[in-house]
Amino acid sequence: MRKNIVAGNWKMNKNLQEGVALATELKEIVSNPNCEVIIGTPFIHLATVSELLKDNVIKVSAENCADKASGAYTGEVSAEMVKSTGAEYCILGHSERRAYYGETYEILKEKVQLALANDLKPIFCIGEVKEEREAGKQNEVVKAQLEGSVFNLSAEDFGKIVLAYEPVWAIGTGLTATPEQAQEIHAYIRGLVAEKYGNEVADNCTILYGGSCNAKNAAGLFANPDIDGGLIGGASLKAEDFKAIIDAF
């Protein structure tokens, strides 16, 4: 059976001390969740937070990794480095990385392969911008993103990936896809996986919704058969808000 997951993406928020305080608070209030709980922290937090949450129900993710294994790439952080901190997951392909840092299908293909080679589980993000949604192109956009970066993988390796559908027009805007809109495209994504890898792989693939998911709308989103949890941005920065989303399961 596929996992239900609630993953937080802190983005570029919280200094180290604030991040440790938030992780400590979550450790105290999240004890027996009905889903896997992951927090995605900035690189500088990873080692400290991973140690803090060692043997805890909360897992730790990086928000990115380099598309190179090692070498003269000043300022970059490799998948091997991420793994050495104790992190288990790595968020890749987030719309902000694609939009602001020019991450292409090929770059993301490299990142996914390096993450997998270092025993990290990618949380791979896909989704359309507002203009693409208004033009009815959301299906072809997510299909191209999958084909461009992850459908080259073997079925075994693809089975290690978590997908996160994030309508870019709903990130941080307060707009949210309706449960019906979200379910429709999640079902389409699962269908693409089934076409490529077969029904068993598709049935076991966790697909998260990201895009202004909060305590009020989480239960309605998670009730859909193809929505297996959420990738949470702003609402993951306060322990009580994040716990309320976890409790939606």
VEXKOLDREN-340964 format. One line per field, with one value per residue: residue number from 0; residue in three letters; y negated, z negated, x negated of N, C-alpha, C in turn. Coordinates in Angstrom, 1 decimal. Atoms other than C-alpha are relative to their C-alpha. Layout:
N
pos <- [NUM; ...]
code <- [ala; ...]
n.yy <- [Y; ...]
n.zz <- [Z; ...]
n.xx <- [X; ...]
ca.yy <- [Y; ...]
ca.zz <- [Z; ...]
ca.xx <- [X; ...]
c.yy <- [Y; ...]
c.zz <- [Z; ...]
c.xx <- [X; ...]
//
This chain:
249
pos <- [0; 1; 2; 3; 4; 5; 6; 7; 8; 9; 10; 11; 12; 13; 14; 15; 16; 17; 18; 19; 20; 21; 22; 23; 24; 25; 26; 27; 28; 29; 30; 31; 32; 33; 34; 35; 36; 37; 38; 39; 40; 41; 42; 43; 44; 45; 46; 47; 48; 49; 50; 51; 52; 53; 54; 55; 56; 57; 58; 59; 60; 61; 62; 63; 64; 65; 66; 67; 68; 69; 70; 71; 72; 73; 74; 75; 76; 77; 78; 79; 80; 81; 82; 83; 84; 85; 86; 87; 88; 89; 90; 91; 92; 93; 94; 95; 96; 97; 98; 99; 100; 101; 102; 103; 104; 105; 106; 107; 108; 109; 110; 111; 112; 113; 114; 115; 116; 117; 118; 119; 120; 121; 122; 123; 124; 125; 126; 127; 128; 129; 130; 131; 132; 133; 134; 135; 136; 137; 138; 139; 140; 141; 142; 143; 144; 145; 146; 147; 148; 149; 150; 151; 152; 153; 154; 155; 156; 157; 158; 159; 160; 161; 162; 163; 164; 165; 166; 167; 168; 169; 170; 171; 172; 173; 174; 175; 176; 177; 178; 179; 180; 181; 182; 183; 184; 185; 186; 187; 188; 189; 190; 191; 192; 193; 194; 195; 196; 197; 198; 199; 200; 201; 202; 203; 204; 205; 206; 207; 208; 209; 210; 211; 212; 213; 214; 215; 216; 217; 218; 219; 220; 221; 222; 223; 224; 225; 226; 227; 228; 229; 230; 231; 232; 233; 234; 235; 236; 237; 238; 239; 240; 241; 242; 243; 244; 245; 246; 247; 248]
code <- [met; arg; lys; asn; ile; val; ala; gly; asn; trp; lys; met; asn; lys; asn; leu; gln; glu; gly; val; ala; leu; ala; thr; glu; leu; lys; glu; ile; val; ser; asn; pro; asn; cys; glu; val; ile; ile; gly; thr; pro; phe; ile; his; leu; ala; thr; val; ser; glu; leu; leu; lys; asp; asn; val; ile; lys; val; ser; ala; glu; asn; cys; ala; asp; lys; ala; ser; gly; ala; tyr; thr; gly; glu; val; ser; ala; glu; met; val; lys; ser; thr; gly; ala; glu; tyr; cys; ile; leu; gly; his; ser; glu; arg; arg; ala; tyr; tyr; gly; glu; thr; tyr; glu; ile; leu; lys; glu; lys; val; gln; leu; ala; leu; ala; asn; asp; leu; lys; pro; ile; phe; cys; ile; gly; glu; val; lys; glu; glu; arg; glu; ala; gly; lys; gln; asn; glu; val; val; lys; ala; gln; leu; glu; gly; ser; val; phe; asn; leu; ser; ala; glu; asp; phe; gly; lys; ile; val; leu; ala; tyr; glu; pro; val; trp; ala; ile; gly; thr; gly; leu; thr; ala; thr; pro; glu; gln; ala; gln; glu; ile; his; ala; tyr; ile; arg; gly; leu; val; ala; glu; lys; tyr; gly; asn; glu; val; ala; asp; asn; cys; thr; ile; leu; tyr; gly; gly; ser; cys; asn; ala; lys; asn; ala; ala; gly; leu; phe; ala; asn; pro; asp; ile; asp; gly; gly; leu; ile; gly; gly; ala; ser; leu; lys; ala; glu; asp; phe; lys; ala; ile; ile; asp; ala; phe]
n.yy <- [1.2; 1.2; 0.7; 1.3; 0.9; 1.4; 0.5; 1.4; 0.6; 1.2; 0.9; 0.8; 0.6; -0.5; -0.1; -1.3; -0.1; -0.1; -1.3; -1.0; 0.2; -0.5; -1.4; -0.5; 0.1; -1.1; -1.3; -0.2; -0.1; -1.0; -1.3; -1.2; 0.4; -1.0; 0.2; 0.3; 1.5; 0.4; 1.4; 0.4; 1.1; 0.5; -0.8; 0.2; -0.6; -1.4; -0.9; 0.2; -0.5; -1.5; -0.5; 0.2; -0.9; -1.4; -1.0; 0.6; -0.3; 1.1; -0.2; 1.2; 0.2; 1.3; 0.7; 0.1; -0.5; 0.4; -0.9; -0.6; -0.9; 0.7; 0.7; 1.4; 0.7; 0.8; 0.4; -1.0; -1.0; -1.2; -1.0; -0.8; 0.9; -0.1; -1.3; -0.1; 0.7; -0.8; 0.2; -1.1; 0.5; 1.2; 0.6; 0.3; 0.4; 0.9; 1.0; 1.2; -0.3; 0.0; 1.4; 1.0; -0.4; -0.5; -1.4; -0.6; -1.5; -0.8; 0.2; -0.8; -1.4; -0.3; 0.1; -1.1; -1.2; 0.1; -0.2; -1.4; -0.7; 0.2; -0.6; 1.0; -0.2; 1.3; 0.5; 0.7; 0.9; 0.3; 0.8; 1.0; 1.4; 0.4; 0.1; -1.4; -0.5; 0.7; -0.5; -1.5; -0.8; -0.6; -1.4; -0.2; 0.5; -0.9; -1.2; 0.3; 0.0; -1.4; -0.6; 0.6; -0.1; -1.3; -1.2; -0.8; -0.9; -1.3; -0.1; -0.1; 1.3; 0.9; -0.3; 0.7; 1.5; 0.6; 1.1; 1.1; 0.8; 1.4; 1.0; 1.2; 1.1; -0.1; 0.0; 1.3; 1.0; -0.2; -0.8; -1.4; -0.8; -0.6; -1.4; -0.7; 0.3; -0.7; -1.4; -0.3; 0.0; -1.1; -1.3; 0.0; -0.3; -1.5; -0.7; 0.1; -1.0; -1.3; -0.2; -0.1; -1.0; -1.0; 0.3; -0.3; 1.1; 1.2; -0.1; 0.2; 1.3; 1.1; 1.3; 1.1; 1.3; 1.2; 1.2; 0.6; -1.0; 0.5; -0.8; 0.1; -0.7; -1.2; -1.2; -0.1; -0.4; -1.4; -1.0; -0.5; -1.3; 0.1; 1.0; -0.8; 0.9; 1.3; 0.6; 1.2; 1.2; 0.9; -0.6; -0.9; 0.8; 0.1; -1.3; -0.3; 0.0; -1.2; -1.2; -0.1; -0.7; -1.4; -0.6; -0.2; -1.5]
n.zz <- [0.0; -0.1; 1.3; 0.2; 0.5; 0.1; 0.0; 0.1; -0.8; 0.7; -0.9; 0.7; 1.2; 1.3; 0.2; 0.6; 1.3; -0.2; -0.6; 1.0; 0.9; -0.6; -0.1; 1.4; 0.4; -0.8; 0.7; 1.3; -0.2; -1.0; 0.6; -0.6; -1.1; -1.0; -1.2; 0.2; 0.2; -0.5; -0.1; -0.9; 0.6; -0.7; 0.2; 1.2; 1.1; -0.2; 0.9; 1.3; 0.1; -0.2; 1.3; 0.9; -0.3; -0.2; 0.7; 0.2; -1.1; -1.1; -0.9; -0.4; -1.4; -0.6; -0.9; -1.3; 0.0; -1.2; -1.2; -0.2; 1.1; 0.9; -0.8; 0.2; -0.2; 1.2; 0.5; -0.3; 1.0; -0.8; 0.6; 1.0; 1.2; 0.6; 0.6; 1.2; 1.2; 0.6; -0.7; -0.7; -1.2; -0.7; -0.8; -1.2; -1.0; 0.5; -1.0; 0.2; -0.6; -1.5; -0.5; 0.4; -0.2; -1.4; 0.0; -1.2; 0.1; 0.0; 1.3; 1.0; -0.2; 0.7; 1.4; 0.4; 0.0; 1.0; 1.2; 0.1; 0.1; 1.3; 0.9; 0.4; -0.7; -0.5; -0.1; -1.3; -0.1; -1.4; 0.1; -1.0; 0.4; -0.2; -1.4; -0.6; 0.5; -0.7; -1.4; 0.0; -0.3; 1.2; -0.2; -0.8; 0.8; 1.0; -0.8; -0.5; 1.1; 0.4; -1.1; -0.2; 1.1; 0.9; -0.7; -0.5; 1.1; 0.1; 0.8; 1.3; 0.5; 0.0; 1.2; 1.2; -0.1; 0.4; -0.8; 0.6; -1.0; 0.5; -0.9; 0.3; 0.3; 1.4; 1.0; 0.7; -0.5; 0.7; -0.9; 0.1; -0.9; 0.7; 0.2; -1.3; -0.9; 0.4; -0.2; -1.5; -0.6; 0.7; -0.6; -1.3; 0.2; 0.3; -1.2; -0.8; 0.6; -0.3; -1.4; -0.2; 0.8; 0.4; 1.1; 1.4; 0.4; 0.2; 1.3; 1.1; -0.1; 0.9; -0.7; 0.9; -0.5; 0.6; -0.5; 1.1; 0.9; 1.3; 0.9; -0.4; -1.2; -0.1; 0.1; -1.3; -1.1; 0.3; -0.1; -1.4; -0.1; -0.6; 0.7; 1.1; 1.0; -0.5; 0.1; 0.7; 0.1; 1.1; 1.2; 0.7; 0.8; 1.4; 0.4; 0.2; -1.3; -0.7; 0.7; -0.4; -1.3; 0.3; 0.7; -1.0; -0.3]
n.xx <- [-0.8; 0.8; 0.0; -0.5; 1.1; -0.1; 1.3; 0.1; 1.1; 0.2; 0.5; 1.0; -0.5; 0.5; 1.5; 0.3; -0.6; -1.5; -0.3; 0.1; -1.1; -1.2; 0.1; -0.2; -1.4; -0.7; 0.3; -0.7; -1.4; -0.4; 0.4; -0.5; -0.8; -0.6; 0.7; 1.4; 0.2; 1.3; 0.2; 1.0; 0.7; 1.2; 1.2; 0.8; -0.7; -0.2; 0.7; -0.4; -1.4; 0.0; 0.5; -1.1; -1.1; 0.5; -0.9; -1.3; -1.0; 0.2; 1.1; 0.6; 0.2; 0.6; -0.9; 0.7; 1.4; 0.7; -0.1; 1.4; 0.3; 1.0; 0.9; 0.2; -1.3; -0.1; -1.3; -0.9; -0.1; -0.2; -0.9; 0.8; 0.0; -1.3; -0.1; 0.9; -0.6; -1.1; -1.3; -0.5; -0.8; 0.5; -1.0; 0.6; -1.0; -1.0; -0.3; 0.9; 1.3; -0.2; -0.3; 1.0; 1.4; 0.1; 0.2; -0.6; -0.3; 1.2; 0.6; -0.8; 0.3; 1.3; -0.2; -0.7; 0.9; 1.0; -0.7; -0.2; 1.3; 0.5; -1.1; -1.0; -1.3; -0.4; -1.4; 0.1; -1.1; -0.5; -1.2; -0.1; -0.2; -1.4; -0.3; -0.1; -1.3; -1.1; 0.0; -0.4; 1.2; 0.7; 0.3; 1.2; 1.1; 0.5; 0.5; 1.3; 1.0; 0.3; 0.8; 1.3; 0.9; -0.1; -0.5; 1.1; 0.4; -0.5; -1.2; 0.5; 0.4; -1.2; -0.8; 0.6; -0.3; -1.3; -0.3; -0.8; -0.6; -0.2; -0.4; 0.8; -0.9; -0.6; 1.1; 0.2; -0.9; -1.3; -0.9; 0.2; -0.8; -1.1; 0.2; -0.3; 1.1; 1.2; -0.2; 0.0; 1.3; 0.7; -0.4; 0.7; 1.5; 0.1; -0.2; 1.3; 0.9; -0.5; 0.4; 1.4; 0.6; -1.0; -1.0; 0.6; 0.9; -0.9; -0.8; 0.9; 0.6; -0.6; -0.1; -0.4; -0.5; 0.6; -0.6; -0.8; -0.7; 0.0; -0.8; -1.4; -0.4; 0.7; -0.9; -0.7; 0.9; 0.5; -1.1; -0.1; 0.7; 1.3; 0.8; 0.6; 0.6; 0.3; 1.3; -0.6; 0.9; -0.1; -0.7; 0.9; 0.9; -0.5; -0.1; -1.5; -0.7; 0.5; -0.6; -1.4; 0.0; 0.3; -1.1; -1.1; -0.1]
ca.yy <- [0.0; -3.5; -5.8; -8.8; -11.7; -15.2; -17.0; -20.5; -22.7; -25.5; -27.2; -30.1; -30.7; -30.2; -30.8; -27.8; -28.5; -29.1; -25.9; -23.9; -25.4; -24.5; -21.0; -20.5; -21.7; -19.3; -16.5; -17.1; -17.4; -14.9; -11.4; -8.9; -10.2; -8.3; -9.3; -9.7; -13.2; -14.9; -18.3; -19.9; -22.3; -24.6; -23.0; -24.6; -23.0; -19.5; -17.9; -19.5; -18.7; -15.2; -14.5; -16.0; -13.8; -10.6; -7.6; -10.0; -9.5; -12.8; -12.3; -15.0; -16.3; -18.7; -21.2; -20.7; -19.1; -19.8; -18.3; -17.3; -14.6; -16.7; -19.0; -22.7; -24.0; -26.7; -27.1; -23.9; -21.0; -17.5; -14.6; -12.7; -15.7; -15.7; -12.0; -12.4; -14.7; -11.9; -13.3; -10.7; -12.8; -15.5; -17.9; -18.3; -20.2; -22.7; -25.4; -28.1; -26.3; -25.9; -29.6; -31.5; -29.3; -28.0; -24.3; -22.4; -18.8; -17.7; -19.3; -17.7; -14.4; -14.5; -15.6; -12.8; -10.2; -11.5; -11.6; -8.0; -6.9; -8.3; -6.5; -9.7; -9.5; -12.4; -14.3; -15.4; -18.4; -19.0; -21.5; -24.2; -28.0; -30.1; -30.8; -27.1; -26.2; -28.9; -27.6; -24.0; -22.8; -21.4; -17.8; -18.2; -20.3; -17.7; -14.9; -16.7; -17.3; -13.6; -12.5; -15.0; -14.1; -10.8; -8.5; -7.5; -5.6; -1.9; -0.8; 0.1; -3.4; -5.2; -3.3; -5.2; -8.6; -10.6; -12.9; -16.3; -18.0; -21.8; -24.1; -27.1; -29.5; -28.3; -28.5; -31.3; -33.0; -31.8; -30.2; -26.5; -24.0; -22.7; -19.1; -18.1; -19.9; -18.4; -14.9; -15.1; -15.9; -13.5; -10.7; -11.8; -11.7; -8.2; -7.1; -8.4; -6.3; -3.3; -3.7; -3.9; -1.4; 0.6; 0.6; 2.0; -0.8; -3.4; -2.1; -2.3; -5.8; -8.5; -11.7; -14.8; -18.0; -21.3; -24.7; -26.6; -23.5; -24.4; -23.1; -24.2; -22.5; -19.6; -17.0; -17.8; -17.4; -14.2; -12.5; -12.0; -8.6; -9.8; -12.5; -10.9; -13.9; -17.3; -19.2; -22.2; -25.6; -28.4; -26.3; -24.2; -27.1; -27.0; -23.8; -23.9; -24.7; -21.8; -19.4; -20.3; -19.2; -16.0; -15.4; -15.7; -12.0]
ca.zz <- [0.0; 0.8; -2.1; -3.2; -3.8; -5.1; -4.3; -5.3; -3.0; -5.1; -2.1; -3.0; -6.4; -10.0; -11.1; -12.7; -16.2; -15.1; -13.0; -15.9; -18.1; -15.6; -15.1; -18.9; -19.3; -16.5; -18.2; -21.4; -19.8; -16.9; -18.5; -16.8; -13.4; -10.8; -8.1; -7.5; -8.6; -6.9; -7.4; -4.6; -6.0; -4.6; -4.2; -7.3; -9.5; -8.2; -10.4; -13.6; -13.0; -11.7; -15.0; -17.0; -15.3; -15.1; -16.0; -15.9; -13.8; -11.9; -8.9; -7.5; -3.9; -2.1; 0.1; 3.0; 4.0; 6.7; 10.2; 9.8; 7.6; 6.2; 7.3; 7.9; 7.6; 5.0; 2.9; 4.1; 1.8; 3.2; 2.6; 0.8; -1.6; -2.2; -2.9; -5.4; -7.6; -8.3; -6.0; -4.2; -1.5; 1.0; 2.5; 6.2; 9.1; 6.9; 9.1; 7.4; 8.4; 12.0; 12.2; 10.3; 10.9; 14.4; 13.5; 16.7; 17.3; 17.9; 14.7; 12.7; 14.3; 13.0; 9.6; 9.3; 10.3; 7.9; 5.1; 5.8; 6.1; 2.6; 1.1; 0.8; 1.7; 4.0; 3.5; 7.1; 7.8; 11.0; 11.8; 14.1; 13.9; 14.1; 17.8; 18.6; 16.3; 18.0; 21.4; 20.3; 20.7; 17.2; 18.4; 21.1; 18.7; 16.0; 18.6; 20.1; 16.7; 15.8; 19.2; 19.1; 15.7; 14.1; 16.7; 17.8; 14.5; 14.0; 12.4; 9.3; 9.0; 9.9; 7.0; 4.6; 5.7; 4.1; 6.5; 5.5; 7.7; 7.1; 9.1; 9.3; 9.3; 5.8; 4.1; 1.5; 3.2; 0.9; 4.0; 3.8; 6.4; 5.4; 4.1; 7.5; 9.5; 7.5; 7.6; 11.4; 12.1; 9.4; 11.1; 14.5; 13.1; 11.6; 15.0; 16.7; 14.2; 14.9; 18.7; 18.2; 15.4; 14.9; 12.4; 9.4; 9.5; 10.0; 7.1; 4.9; 6.0; 3.3; 4.9; 2.7; 3.2; 2.7; 3.1; 0.1; -1.7; -5.2; -8.3; -6.9; -3.5; -4.2; -5.2; -2.0; 0.2; -1.6; -1.3; 2.4; 3.6; 5.5; 3.1; 0.6; -1.5; -1.1; -0.5; -2.9; -2.6; -4.8; -7.1; -8.0; -9.7; -12.8; -14.7; -15.6; -12.0; -10.7; -13.3; -12.3; -8.7; -10.0; -12.1; -8.9; -8.4]
ca.xx <- [0.0; -1.2; -2.0; 0.0; -2.5; -2.4; -5.6; -6.6; -8.7; -10.2; -11.7; -14.1; -12.7; -13.9; -17.5; -19.2; -18.0; -14.4; -14.5; -15.7; -13.0; -10.3; -11.6; -11.7; -8.1; -7.0; -8.8; -6.9; -3.4; -3.5; -3.5; -1.4; -0.4; 1.8; -0.7; -4.4; -5.5; -8.5; -10.0; -12.0; -14.6; -17.3; -20.7; -22.2; -19.6; -19.8; -22.5; -21.3; -17.6; -18.3; -20.2; -17.4; -14.8; -16.9; -14.6; -11.6; -8.4; -9.3; -11.6; -13.9; -14.2; -16.5; -14.9; -17.3; -20.6; -23.2; -23.2; -26.9; -28.3; -31.3; -34.0; -34.7; -31.1; -31.4; -28.3; -26.6; -25.5; -25.7; -23.3; -26.1; -26.4; -22.7; -22.7; -25.6; -23.5; -20.9; -18.2; -16.1; -14.3; -15.1; -12.6; -13.4; -11.8; -10.0; -8.3; -10.5; -13.6; -12.3; -11.2; -13.9; -17.0; -16.3; -16.2; -15.5; -14.2; -17.8; -19.2; -16.4; -17.0; -20.6; -19.5; -17.0; -19.6; -22.2; -19.6; -18.7; -22.3; -22.9; -19.8; -17.7; -14.0; -13.1; -9.9; -9.5; -7.4; -5.3; -2.6; -1.4; -1.4; 1.8; 1.6; 1.2; 4.2; 6.4; 5.4; 6.4; 2.8; 2.2; 2.3; -0.3; -2.5; -2.7; -3.2; -6.1; -7.7; -7.4; -8.7; -11.5; -13.0; -11.7; -10.1; -13.6; -14.0; -13.6; -10.3; -12.3; -13.9; -10.6; -9.0; -11.3; -9.9; -7.2; -5.4; -4.0; -1.5; -1.6; 0.5; -1.9; 1.0; 2.0; -1.4; -1.4; 1.5; 4.3; 5.9; 6.3; 7.4; 10.8; 10.8; 12.4; 9.7; 7.0; 8.4; 8.9; 5.3; 3.9; 5.9; 4.5; 0.9; 1.5; 2.8; -0.4; -2.4; -0.2; -0.8; -4.5; -5.1; -1.9; 0.9; -1.1; -3.7; -0.9; 1.1; -1.9; -2.9; -2.3; -1.1; -0.9; 1.0; -0.9; 0.6; 2.0; 3.0; 4.0; 5.8; 9.2; 9.0; 6.7; 9.4; 11.4; 8.4; 7.1; 10.5; 10.0; 8.8; 5.8; 4.5; 2.1; 1.2; -0.3; -3.5; -2.9; -4.6; -3.6; -1.4; -4.4; -6.2; -4.0; -3.9; -0.1; 0.9; -1.3; 0.1; 3.6; 2.9; 1.3; 4.4; 6.6; 5.7]
c.yy <- [-1.3; -0.8; -1.3; -0.9; -1.4; -0.5; -1.5; -0.5; -1.4; -1.1; -0.8; -0.8; 0.7; 0.0; 1.3; 0.2; 0.1; 1.3; 1.1; -0.1; 0.6; 1.5; 0.7; -0.1; 1.1; 1.3; 0.3; 0.2; 1.0; 1.4; 1.2; -0.3; 1.1; -0.2; -0.2; -1.5; -0.3; -1.5; -0.3; -1.3; -0.6; 0.8; -0.1; 0.6; 1.5; 0.9; -0.2; 0.6; 1.5; 0.7; -0.1; 1.0; 1.4; 0.9; -0.6; 0.4; -1.1; 0.2; -1.4; 0.0; -1.2; -0.6; 0.0; 0.8; -0.4; 1.0; 0.6; 0.8; -0.7; -0.8; -1.5; -0.8; -0.8; -0.3; 1.1; 1.1; 1.3; 1.0; 0.8; -0.8; 0.0; 1.3; 0.1; -0.7; 0.9; -0.2; 1.2; -0.4; -1.2; -0.6; -0.5; -0.5; -1.0; -1.2; -1.2; 0.3; 0.0; -1.5; -0.9; 0.5; 0.8; 1.5; 0.7; 1.5; 0.7; -0.2; 0.8; 1.5; 0.4; 0.0; 1.2; 1.3; 0.0; 0.2; 1.5; 0.8; -0.2; 0.4; -1.1; 0.3; -1.4; -0.2; -0.9; -0.8; -0.3; -0.9; -1.2; -1.4; -0.5; -0.1; 1.4; 0.6; -0.7; 0.4; 1.5; 0.9; 0.7; 1.4; 0.1; -0.6; 1.0; 1.3; -0.3; -0.1; 1.4; 0.6; -0.6; 0.3; 1.3; 1.2; 0.7; 1.1; 1.4; 0.0; 0.1; -1.4; -0.9; 0.3; -0.6; -1.4; -0.3; -1.1; -1.0; -0.9; -1.4; -0.9; -1.4; -1.2; 0.0; 0.0; -1.4; -1.0; 0.0; 0.7; 1.5; 0.7; 0.6; 1.5; 0.8; -0.3; 0.8; 1.5; 0.4; 0.1; 1.1; 1.4; 0.1; 0.4; 1.5; 0.8; -0.1; 1.0; 1.4; 0.4; 0.3; 1.3; 1.1; -0.4; 0.1; -1.2; -1.3; 0.0; -0.2; -1.3; -1.0; -1.3; -1.0; -1.2; -1.1; -1.2; -0.6; 1.0; -0.4; 0.9; 0.0; 0.9; 1.4; 1.3; 0.2; 0.5; 1.5; 1.1; 0.6; 1.2; -0.1; -1.1; 0.6; -0.8; -1.3; -0.4; -1.5; -1.0; -0.8; 0.6; 0.9; -0.7; -0.3; 1.4; 0.4; 0.1; 1.3; 1.2; 0.1; 0.6; 1.4; 0.7; 0.1; 1.5; 0.7]
c.zz <- [0.0; -1.4; 0.2; -0.6; -0.1; -0.2; 0.0; 0.9; -0.6; 0.9; -0.6; -1.1; -1.2; 0.0; -0.8; -1.4; 0.0; 0.6; -1.0; -1.0; 0.6; 0.1; -1.4; -0.4; 0.8; -0.6; -1.2; 0.3; 1.0; -0.5; 0.7; 1.3; 0.9; 1.4; -0.3; 0.0; 0.4; -0.1; 0.9; -0.5; 0.9; -0.3; -1.4; -1.2; 0.0; -1.1; -1.4; -0.2; 0.2; -1.3; -1.0; 0.1; 0.3; -0.9; -0.3; 1.2; 1.1; 0.7; 0.5; 1.5; 0.2; 1.0; 1.5; -0.1; 1.3; 1.1; 0.3; -1.3; -1.0; 0.9; -0.2; 0.4; -1.2; -0.4; 0.2; -1.2; 0.7; -0.7; -1.0; -1.3; -0.7; -0.8; -1.3; -1.2; -0.7; 0.7; 0.9; 1.4; 0.6; 0.9; 1.3; 1.0; -0.5; 1.0; -0.2; 0.5; 1.5; 0.4; -0.3; 0.3; 1.3; 0.0; 1.1; -0.3; -0.2; -1.4; -1.1; 0.2; -0.7; -1.5; -0.6; -0.1; -1.1; -1.4; -0.3; -0.3; -1.5; -1.1; -0.6; 0.8; 0.5; -0.2; 1.2; 0.4; 1.5; -0.2; 1.0; -0.6; 0.4; 1.4; 0.6; -0.5; 0.8; 1.4; 0.1; 0.3; -1.1; 0.2; 0.8; -0.7; -0.9; 0.7; 0.5; -1.1; -0.5; 1.1; 0.1; -1.1; -0.8; 0.8; 0.7; -1.0; 0.2; -0.9; -1.5; -0.6; -0.1; -1.3; -1.3; -0.1; -0.6; 1.0; -0.7; 1.1; -0.6; 1.1; -0.3; -0.4; -1.4; -1.1; -0.6; 0.4; -0.8; 0.9; -0.2; 1.1; -0.8; -0.1; 1.4; 1.0; -0.3; 0.2; 1.5; 0.5; -0.7; 0.7; 1.4; -0.2; -0.3; 1.3; 0.9; -0.6; 0.4; 1.5; 0.1; -0.7; -0.4; -1.2; -1.4; -0.4; -0.2; -1.3; -1.2; -0.1; -0.9; 0.8; -0.9; 0.7; -0.7; 0.7; -0.9; -0.7; -1.4; -0.9; 0.4; 1.2; 0.1; 0.0; 1.3; 1.1; -0.2; 0.2; 1.4; 0.2; 0.5; -0.6; -1.3; -1.1; 0.6; -0.2; -0.5; -0.1; -1.2; -1.3; -0.8; -0.9; -1.4; -0.4; -0.1; 1.3; 0.7; -0.6; 0.4; 1.3; -0.2; -0.5; 1.0; 0.4; -1.2]
c.xx <- [-0.9; 0.2; 0.8; -1.2; 0.4; -1.4; 0.0; -1.2; -0.2; -0.5; -1.2; 0.5; -0.6; -1.5; -0.2; 0.7; 1.5; 0.4; 0.0; 1.2; 1.3; 0.0; 0.2; 1.5; 0.8; -0.2; 0.8; 1.5; 0.5; -0.5; 0.4; 0.8; 0.5; -0.6; -1.4; -0.1; -1.5; -0.1; -1.2; -0.6; -1.1; -1.2; -0.6; 0.7; -0.1; -0.7; 0.5; 1.5; 0.1; -0.4; 1.1; 1.2; -0.4; 0.9; 1.4; 0.9; -0.2; -1.3; -0.5; -0.3; -0.8; 1.0; -0.5; -1.3; -0.6; 0.2; -1.4; -0.3; -1.0; -0.9; 0.0; 1.3; 0.3; 1.5; 1.1; 0.0; 0.4; 1.0; -0.7; -0.1; 1.3; 0.2; -0.8; 0.6; 1.0; 1.3; 0.3; 0.6; -0.7; 1.0; -0.7; 1.0; 1.0; 0.2; -0.9; -1.4; 0.0; 0.0; -1.2; -1.5; -0.2; -0.3; 0.8; 0.3; -1.3; -0.8; 0.7; -0.2; -1.3; 0.2; 0.7; -0.9; -1.0; 0.7; 0.2; -1.3; -0.6; 1.1; 0.8; 1.2; 0.4; 1.5; 0.0; 1.2; 0.3; 1.2; -0.1; 0.2; 1.4; 0.4; 0.3; 1.4; 1.2; 0.1; 0.4; -1.2; -0.6; -0.4; -1.3; -1.3; -0.6; -0.5; -1.4; -1.1; -0.4; -0.9; -1.4; -1.0; 0.1; 0.4; -1.2; -0.5; 0.6; 1.3; -0.4; -0.4; 1.2; 0.8; -0.5; 0.4; 1.4; 0.3; 0.8; 0.5; 0.3; 0.4; -0.7; 0.8; 0.6; -1.1; -0.1; 1.0; 1.3; 1.0; -0.4; 0.8; 1.1; -0.4; 0.2; -1.1; -1.2; 0.1; -0.1; -1.4; -0.9; 0.4; -0.6; -1.5; -0.1; 0.2; -1.2; -1.0; 0.4; -0.4; -1.4; -0.5; 0.9; 0.7; -0.6; -0.8; 0.9; 0.7; -0.8; -0.7; 0.7; -0.1; 0.6; 0.5; -0.8; 0.6; 1.0; 0.9; -0.1; 0.9; 1.5; 0.3; -0.7; 0.9; 0.8; -0.9; -0.4; 1.1; 0.1; -0.9; -1.4; -0.9; -0.5; -0.6; -0.3; -1.5; 0.3; -1.1; 0.2; 0.6; -0.9; -1.0; 0.5; 0.5; 1.5; 0.7; -0.4; 0.7; 1.4; 0.2; -0.3; 1.2; 1.2; 0.1; 0.6]
//
